[in-house]
Amino acid sequence: MNIWEMEKWRRILPSDVRSGLRLRFDKGVDDEVKNACIKYAKWLREYYDFPIRIPIYFKNTDKLKTVDEKGAYATFFRPNSFFVEPYIRVAVGDYEKRKSEWGKDNILFAYLVNISHELTHYYQWINDLKLTTIGEERQATTYANKIIQEYVDEVLHP
């Protein structure tokens, strides 16, 4: 079963939580990045439920600061309670540099894959899946690619 479509959360989530997918962009985030992410989020909302509000913050930085100080391109904050909203952060400040190296579509799809990867962690969390850290990452990578392929099947460019 597709964990993005699982509804185990219906039995465990409180009924009075905010829902939906929201996007927030730092100043200076390139308009091409904004447009691609907005278009993808609109598509996601058509096909998937977001029973606890999940804001995605697009940061105008090359990498995100993390607790382990290794840095990351995207992160998911997993609260210990369903009464606290989770969130995702995605670094998109390297767009111009990566666009010239990888091409526009490739870097935009890379950002969308990062979003999908982190949203898979969201679905693991709301469905209370018990996986090892390696299992979570493997599943997130698998589903990120699966969801992006569904999207690519409908649109040619991000």
Summary of the structure (lengths in Angstrom):
residues: 158
radius of gyration: 15.3
end to end distance: 26.6
largest distance: 47.4
contacts: 438
relative contact order: 0.18
helix: 47%
strand: 14%
